Amino acid sequence: MKQLTTLTALLMAAGLAGCGGDTATSTNLTAVNPAEPVSDWQLVWSDEFDGTSIDDNKWTHEINCAGGGNNEKQCYTDSPDNSFVSGGTLKIVALPAEDGAVQPYTSARLNTKYQGDWKYGRFEMRAKLPSGQGSWPAFWMLPTDYVYGEWPKSGEIDILEAVNLKVAGEDGVAEANVHGTLHYGRAWPDNASSGKAYLLPDGANPADDFHTYAIEWQEGEIRWYVDGYLFQTQMASTVRFNSRGEAVGLSHRGWFTENFDIITGELKTQWSSAPFDQRFHLLLNLAVGGNWPENVNNLGIDADAFADGQIYEIDYVRVYQCGQDLDSGKGCETVRAGYKDENTLVEGKAPIPSPPSTGVAQNLTIFEDMPNPNWPAWDCCGGSTPALMEVESRGNVYEFVVNAQPTVNGFITRSAFITDPAGVPSPFDASPLIENGSVSFDMLVVSAPSNPASTWVFKVESNENTTAAELPITASSEGIAPVTGQWQTYTFPLQMLADAGLDLSAIDVVMIFPAWDTGNGAVYQVDNVKIAQPDGASPALTIFTDEQNPAWPMWDCCGGTTPVEVMDDEAHGLTAEFSIGASPTVMGFNTRLLEAAAEPFDASALLSEGVVQFDMKVVNAPTNPDSSWMFKIEADGAASAVELPLSAGSAGQEPVTGQWATYTFSIQSLSDAGLDISAIDVLMVFPAWDTGNGAVYRLDNVRIYNPNAQSAGMLSLFRDAVNPDWTLWDCCAGSTPQVVDAGAPYGNVAQFSVLGSPETVQGILANEGVSFDATALLASGSVSFDMRVVDAPANPDSTWLFKIESTGASSAVELPLASGNSGEAPTTGEWAKYRFSLQSLFDAGLDISDINVIMVFPAWGTGQGAVYQIDNVEISNN
């Protein structure tokens, strides 16, 4: 039976379309010259309607009052009042029914089942469509054998549909869209559909004259045409596999089907030509009313429009098949340039295969005081903007508002909603946390919904809504309902979400909201949104990296100066700068400064492998030549403390003015020296007391963490020397990349030269049999490196490129180098850092499980004379 989604789904879709989802297109036929069908299309069936009656050897009348599965308001009959042939055309007529009839209208629905059934071909109709509020003509196809199961698992192809033609809305514009749609996927009500609307050129209306409507259907592809113009293409989904043969995503998201394997009995998703790889038959019908036409335009059914009957007039129906290859239907395509471009190729609704779990247990902070650029706060549909606001004793929180327009709110990591240039889509693999992990957040209801019956809902989606779990907020471990005016914590174990149907391996939306269409008036604040397991495995604290941690402010104990944030070199960016005057002082970072002090840091779980680590550069040495540098750390309000020479963190090396150096102090050694590592609250670096006058120094990358856990899965390709499993590489020009000393702070770097002819590409190549699996780093990892152009190419029009390949170039991505540095091209003589997120490379088609070449080079044929240096090349979470 012909079916559509439920009314609720239709109205939700309409709401979403209001956010920019309008699918109507208008055509400029002068821009593209439509091609005629090629000669190999062979006419295999047609009805020209030249006789005086409907041919029963071709068409069967359906007789029922079932409403087509869409609450339609007609009975289908075989009465000649509702369908007849005259004057060379078939007329299908919708008429008012007699008083007391089962439905208020009568009409006709004809099909070719068992008399005209085809797999693949060109299916074409020339027709003039009816008009009026409530009219719904269709030219469509259904499967003859339902090989894949009930509707829509076995598919439906809507060649043409239109509703309410010529009905003028409030804007005075008459409805003129025709639609082409596919239905497929899971059983109703979880069915899927995808399609596109089309407007005739020059404001023509399909109800005013005859037009030709057609599809060309071949294996894995269906194309829609109006008057020979190709306006829509849909394709089967194409699965992407990694080097281990594991499905990791879709290179094209198209249609799909879901059915039970007859051998194993398991429910399986098929990403293939199915279900559109079996024989289908044709249908012609004119419905009156139903879920779709009655809920758009002027709503309902206009009885006056049907008082004298509405006529759907068909000149002919023709079926062609391709003589090139009947098995695939390929070889006769009527296509034009760009017929698979973004304006024509329609993305389907196939579920995206979840990448295999990395097995690496990592915690995720979606929001805690500072926005996560990869996970913006989000209002799905209500038109409000979540607001970041400061709340006493909590710092920053997000505030959400629900107005009259129904909506859901939360946090999302999908590309369409990420606006921060630093943000990248980062679906989170929580499956390694399933045993002990949870999704948790704090919430304060500022104003309850005006609807007293409203309930609060928590929802998590995965992999572009391929799976989801929706629960009442009272299902949390705390089991509490929100109380207006009170901050409350809610915790949902990952196991509970998995049991509710969520695929934990690619979480991309977390939502908290009043139940749909009951939330008007609600205002609520959210904080501390995390997906995590209890601390203990490997906690970490970042005190300063590019900006200060607001819970650990920069601090001058006694000297009256104010530490400041200043830019340093490209490698360090923003740093913390301290200056010492005549007054004796100590300086560093102090979490006890805050009026509402942050929790001291508990490093107990880091005892065996953890470190306190930071980078430091002395800008100006103390004027006292006998001054010495010190490191001090305190805990629990100075109840315990350890003070050491700074050089103890650098193998005895004292700071060298003007040079960055890294200092590392093991948690074990600090504990052995008497520090209570469970409550660290002050970290200091300073010249010895009363010897520091004139000192200026900078700190960066100040952390307490487990470096072994932090670097798990990363790959360093070049830092002072090339990784022994990789080689500096010149593809084609006969030059030999060298390791040269670039001076502080870079030291040894890789230097490449482009000598001239032949042209070349250069970079770092894995040794035979070696490659790198970056799958575990997908969520937040990147390929990064520092580069300096020593001599620019002689060609002033040369551009710089970055390219990365998997083994044997089985997959590759090439990008402008500038895209790794906010669009900034290299400046000769200046170092710059370039970073390419693994997620973006994966999305562009790279098999990240098998990386074996990284290249940086001037565009082919333009690089002669270039000399450039590269350092700090790594694939990591940094």
C-alpha positions, 0 to 999 in steps of 0.5 A: 500500500502506498504510505507516507510517514505519520502526520507528526513526522511530516510536521516535524519535517516541515519544521526542520525545513523552516531552518533551511531545508527547502528542497524546491529547485527552479531550472534555467534551461538555457544553462544546460542543454538537455540530451535526448535519450540515446538510440539504444533505449528500446521501447518495450511497452507502452500505452498511447491511450488511442482507443476507446477504453482502458486496456485490461491486458495492461492495467488493473483497477484497484478497488478499495476505500482503505485510504492508501495508508495515508488517511486519504479521503477517496474510494478507488473504483473501476467506474467509467466515471472515475477512469476512461479513455477518450480523445487519445488520453486517459482521464482519471477523475476524482469526484464527490461521492454520494451522501453516506458513502464510506469516503467523501470522494471517488477516484481511480488507481490503476497498476500493471502488476503481473502485466507490466513488471520490469527491473531497470529502464526508462519509465516515461509519462506525458500528462496534465495534472489536476489542481486544487487543495487536496489533490494528489496525483501520482505516477509511481512504482512498487515492487512486484515480489517484495523480496526484502519484506513489507513496505518500504523494505522492498522499496517504492519509486515515486516518479511524479507526485504533486499536491495542491497545484495552483493553490495560492498561499499567504504569499500569493504564490501558487503551488507548482512543485512536482516531487520525485521520491524514494521510500526504503529502509526499515519497516514503518514507522522507522521507514526512510525516504529521500527526494527532491522537488522541482519547479518548471521554468518561467513560472509554468504550472504543471496543471496548465499543460502537458509535460513529460515526467520520467525516470531512468533506473539502472543498477545502483542509480535512479535519475528523475527528468521533467521535459527531458531535464535531469533534476535529481539523481539518487544512488545506492550507498557506497561503503568505505573500508579500511585496510583491515576490511572493516566498514568505517563509513560511507563515501556516498550516503544513499538508499539502503534496506534492512531485512532478515538473513534467511540463513542466520535469521539476523536482521541485517542492513544492506548497503547495495543496489537493494531494494531497487534491484528487483522487478517493479510495476507501474501505478497511476492514481489520483488521491484526494486529501491525506496526510500530505496535502491536507497539512500543507498549503491552505490545509484540508480539502477544498470541496469547491475544487472537486465539485465538478471533478478534478482530472488527471489526464495522461497522454501516454505511458512508455517503458524503454529498456537499454539494449546495452546491458539488460542485467544492469540497465547501464549504457543508455544514460541521458546525463549532463555535466554535473548531474551528480553535483550538490544541486542534483545528487540527493543524499539518502538516509542510509545508516552510517556503519559505525567505525570499529571501536579503537579499544582505547578508553578515553574520557570526553568533556563536552562542556565544562566552563569553556566551550568545546569547539568540536561540540557546540551548544545547539538548538535544533529547531526553535530558533533560539541561540544557547547563551554562554553565561557566568554564574557565581560559584560555577563559572560559565554555564550554557543557558537554553530557552524553549519558545513556542516553536517545538525544539530539542536542545543540547550539544552536537558534533556534526559538521552542519552545526560547527561554526568555530573555525577550530572545530571539527566533527568528533563523534566519540567512541565510548564503547571502551568505557561501557563497563564503568562509564556514563554520560553526566551533566549538571542542570538548573531549571531557571523557569519550568515549562508553562505546560504543567504536564511537561516532562524532561527528557534525555537523549543521545544519538550516534553516527548521524542518528543511525542509533539513539537512546531516549529516556526520561530524565528520572531514569538517571542513576540519581532517579530525580526530577528537576526542581526549579531553582536547584542545581542537580546532577544526572548520571546515565550509565553507558550500559543503560544507553547501550541496552536502550539501543545506542551504538556507543562507538560514535556518539555525536549528539547529547540532548536535554529538553522538555518533551516535544511541544510541551516546553514553551517557557522553559529556561534551563542551564547546563554545566559539566557535560561529560562522557567518562569513567571514574578517575583513577586510570589516568587523570590529567590537569592542564594548568596552562597551554595557550591560555590559563586554566581559570581554576589555576590563575597565574600568581605573583605572591609578593612582588606587586607585578601582574603576570600576563599572557604574551605571544612567543614563537609559532611552536608555543603561541600564547605563553604565561610571562612573569616579571620580577622587580626589586621586591622579593617574590615567588611566582607561578599558578595558585588554585587557592586564589579563587574566592570559591577555590577549585578542588585541589588536584588529586594525582594519586592515580599518577604515582607510578608514571605521572609527572609535573611538566612544563616548558620555560624560557628565560627572556631576561636573566636576573641582574644578580649573577649568583641567582639560581632557579627554583621549582616548588609545589604545595598541597592542601593549603601548604600543609605539605610542600617540596622545593627543588632546584629547577635544574633537577627537572632537566638532567641538571641543566640550568636555563639558558637565556633565550632558549626554551627547555622542558622540565619534568618532575616525577610524581613519585619523586615528589611524593617521596620528598613529602608532598601530599599528591592527593591535594596539589594546589600551588605550582611555582617557578622562580629565582631564589628569594631576593635574587630575582630582580630584573628576571623575565621568564615565560612558561607554557604547556604546564601539565600534571599527567601520565605522558605514557597514557597521553601519548598512547597511539601517537606517532612522531615522524621527525623531531631532531631526527627521522623516525627509524621506521620512516625515511626522508623522501624525494619522489622524483627529482634526484635531490637528497633531503638532509637533516640540518641544524636550524638553531634554537629552538628547533635544533635539527630539522628536515630540509628539502630542495626542489632542484628543477626538472624533473619535478617532484614531491617530497616528504616522509615515507614509511619503510617497506612493510610499515604503516601507521594506524591512526584509528585510535586518534580519530576523535581529536587527533591530527597530523601536525608539523612546523615548516619554514620556507628558506627560499621560495620557488622561482615561479611567483604563482607557485602554491604549496600543497599537503598530501597524505596517502595510505599504502600503495596510494589506495587512498589519498587526500591532497589539500592546500597547505594553507588550509592547515594554518587558518588559510595563511600561506607560508611566509618565506623565512618564518616558521609556522605550524600546520595542523590537519585533523584526522577527522577531516582527512578521514571525511575526505576519503583517507584510510587512516588505518594504513597511513604510509606517506606524508608530503609537503611540496610546491605544486607540480611543475612550479617548485624549482628553486624552493628550499624548505624545512620541516620539524615536529612532524607527528600524528597525535592528539596534540 
